[in-house]
Amino acid sequence: MNTLGKGVCRLSIVPVRAEASEKSEMVTQLLFGDHYSIIGATHGGAWLQIRIFYDDYMGWISANQHYSISEEYFEQISHSDYKISLDVCATMLYKKHTMSIVLGSILPISTQELFSPEEHLAFNGESKSLVQKREYDFLKLMAKKYLNAPYLWGGKTPFGIDCSGFTQQVFKICGYSLKRDAYEQALQGQEVAGLEQAQPGDLAFFTNSKGAISHVGILLEDQHIIHASGKVRIDLLDTKGILNTDTGVYTHTLASLKRILKK
């Protein structure tokens, strides 16, 4: 597909919408450091249709939130082992101004440099290599940083997140790539036959009344699951589904289990 240019998110959070309108639903978000290709534009260019590099997700952003970059810098970002932020919220110095960024933001800082050659960025918060794969204990630690984050359709941050945004971000921080939506994530990884064979860190998928995959969460120890439903919370899981620990009511019907983490 031909593109109309390249961009990178240089704001803390940018909403990506289903249509070219502020009134359109938010389908996902760009966090600082996410890069993308422009594949379309409205007449006059007020809105840009983008394809996000990380997960191929498409949507529309306001042109006044677009930050243009060269093809060469786009390729550099695509192939560099940059850092990913591990703080729920951190402050960095960017072009001589302070900026707040959220957990899971990508920083153009590698092990070889303290500043991007193009952008003069400095960061003193906690971070790790983007490609470094981490184990379950680290994944659980990162997942719990999102606890009590309010549910937000299309959200990807500790201040508003949906179920698949939650799983995608947690695994991204741990060095594993997941698609954006739950039904896409259900096609990834190694199938787990049942709860008896499941391990902490596995993904659990759930169906709606029509039998379609509509929810996902991460297994913890002792038949618990962490997931975004109303807020990011920890509930019980059995072969029937998710048992809400506050109400004692089953809220989601278990459909399948997948293993993403490598030993």
Number of C-alpha atoms within 10 A of each C-alpha: 5 8 11 13 16 22 22 24 21 20 17 15 21 19 20 27 22 18 17 19 14 15 9 12 15 21 21 25 22 23 23 24 23 23 24 27 25 22 18 18 18 12 8 6 12 13 21 25 25 25 20 20 16 15 14 13 16 20 23 27 27 19 15 10 17 19 13 18 15 12 13 10 14 19 11 12 19 15 9 13 19 21 23 25 23 19 17 17 17 17 15 17 14 16 11 10 8 12 14 14 24 21 26 29 27 25 26 25 21 16 10 8 10 14 16 13 10 8 10 13 19 19 17 10 12 13 20 20 19 21 17 13 17 16 13 17 12 14 21 19 11 21 20 16 16 26 16 17 22 20 22 21 16 22 24 30 27 21 17 20 27 28 28 27 25 28 26 22 24 27 22 20 29 25 20 18 18 24 19 23 23 23 18 12 21 24 12 15 16 14 16 17 11 12 17 9 8 19 20 19 23 23 27 27 24 23 18 13 9 7 10 13 21 20 24 32 26 27 25 22 10 10 15 18 24 27 27 27 22 14 20 25 19 23 19 18 24 15 12 12 18 25 20 17 14 7 8 11 10 16 14 21 22 21 21 19 26 23 17 18 21 11 6
